Amino acid sequence: MSVWICKNCGIVVEKDGWPHSQGCTKGSSHSWFKICNKGSLQAKKELRAFSCANCGTVVYCEGSPYSQGCPVASSHSWFPICNHTSPSASTYQCRNCGAVVQCEGSPLSQGCTKGSHSWHKL
């Protein structure tokens, strides 16, 4: 599956092919940008977790996510926060920005919208 983000409202979806344009809460229609060709909104063993320091989006991708389509800046500023993910991995939440990630081992601190991630295990 590909992962897409709307530049207008910031919603993130998984979809093969272009998502529907109707239903945007911040414009007349969604303005979709692809974040990664093979990715997910859920942890999967073959994917790495990334966090955008500008908008706070967390996504799981094979390879690095694309920079276009950030809803709060001219481009995403992606940082890897977990190299080993899986559906059975521990879940962590950042005390600073509220981001949630599933990670085998401790997630990294970079890529927080509030400076540095401060993770606690849920």
PLY file of the C-alpha trace (Angstrom):
ply
format ascii 1.0
element vertex 122
property float x
property float y
property float z
element edge 121
property int vertex1
property int vertex2
end_header
0.00 0.00 0.00
1.03 3.59 -0.56
0.70 6.21 2.18
-0.78 9.62 1.29
-1.20 12.94 3.15
-3.55 15.83 2.39
-1.63 19.13 2.27
-4.80 20.98 3.29
-6.06 19.10 6.36
-3.16 16.75 7.26
-5.16 13.50 7.19
-3.01 10.46 6.36
-4.39 7.40 4.54
-3.21 4.07 3.11
-4.38 3.42 -0.44
-3.24 1.88 -3.71
-3.97 4.52 -6.33
-5.21 8.07 -5.75
-7.50 8.62 -2.74
-10.87 10.34 -3.27
-10.74 14.14 -3.21
-14.06 14.73 -1.41
-14.44 15.37 2.31
-11.54 17.70 3.16
-12.19 19.69 6.34
-9.84 22.55 5.34
-10.65 23.08 1.68
-13.10 22.27 -1.06
-11.20 19.05 -1.80
-8.19 17.08 -0.58
-4.78 17.89 -2.08
-3.03 14.49 -1.90
0.72 13.90 -1.81
2.31 10.46 -1.63
4.52 9.97 1.46
5.84 6.52 0.53
5.22 3.89 -2.14
5.30 0.97 0.27
4.16 1.89 3.73
1.54 1.71 6.42
-0.08 3.55 9.29
0.55 0.41 11.38
3.83 -1.20 12.44
5.00 -4.00 10.13
8.21 -6.00 10.40
9.72 -4.87 7.09
9.05 -1.14 7.67
10.84 1.62 9.61
9.07 4.35 11.62
9.58 8.03 10.76
8.37 11.24 12.39
8.06 14.67 10.72
9.53 17.42 12.91
7.24 19.98 11.23
3.75 18.42 11.37
4.20 15.48 13.77
3.01 12.80 11.36
4.30 9.31 12.19
4.46 6.82 9.31
5.95 3.38 8.68
7.81 3.16 5.34
10.13 0.93 3.39
12.91 3.37 2.53
12.76 7.10 3.26
9.46 9.01 3.00
9.02 11.78 0.42
9.29 15.40 1.57
6.39 16.98 -0.34
2.91 17.58 1.08
3.59 18.78 4.64
0.45 20.57 5.90
2.35 23.04 8.13
5.62 23.75 6.25
6.97 23.86 2.70
8.20 20.27 3.10
8.33 17.40 5.57
11.43 17.06 7.75
11.52 13.29 8.33
13.58 11.62 11.05
13.85 7.86 11.62
12.52 7.06 15.09
12.52 3.26 14.99
14.43 0.85 12.75
12.70 -2.33 13.95
8.91 -2.40 14.09
6.30 -5.14 14.23
2.65 -5.48 15.25
3.78 -7.14 18.51
6.35 -4.44 19.38
5.92 -2.21 22.43
3.89 0.99 22.01
5.40 4.32 23.07
3.95 7.82 23.32
5.91 11.08 23.32
5.27 13.20 26.43
6.01 16.37 24.43
4.00 16.07 21.20
1.71 13.06 21.80
3.04 11.01 18.86
2.57 7.24 19.18
4.88 4.58 17.70
5.34 0.81 17.93
9.00 -0.09 18.29
11.20 -3.04 19.20
13.59 -1.33 21.60
13.51 2.35 22.55
12.52 4.88 19.87
14.95 7.68 19.00
14.41 11.23 20.28
14.80 13.22 17.03
11.93 14.48 14.86
9.62 15.93 17.54
7.54 19.05 16.81
8.41 20.21 20.36
12.21 19.74 20.21
13.04 16.16 21.21
10.78 13.17 21.71
10.49 12.02 25.32
9.04 8.51 24.97
7.20 6.54 27.63
5.98 2.97 27.23
2.21 2.51 27.17
0 1
1 2
2 3
3 4
4 5
5 6
6 7
7 8
8 9
9 10
10 11
11 12
12 13
13 14
14 15
15 16
16 17
17 18
18 19
19 20
20 21
21 22
22 23
23 24
24 25
25 26
26 27
27 28
28 29
29 30
30 31
31 32
32 33
33 34
34 35
35 36
36 37
37 38
38 39
39 40
40 41
41 42
42 43
43 44
44 45
45 46
46 47
47 48
48 49
49 50
50 51
51 52
52 53
53 54
54 55
55 56
56 57
57 58
58 59
59 60
60 61
61 62
62 63
63 64
64 65
65 66
66 67
67 68
68 69
69 70
70 71
71 72
72 73
73 74
74 75
75 76
76 77
77 78
78 79
79 80
80 81
81 82
82 83
83 84
84 85
85 86
86 87
87 88
88 89
89 90
90 91
91 92
92 93
93 94
94 95
95 96
96 97
97 98
98 99
99 100
100 101
101 102
102 103
103 104
104 105
105 106
106 107
107 108
108 109
109 110
110 111
111 112
112 113
113 114
114 115
115 116
116 117
117 118
118 119
119 120
120 121
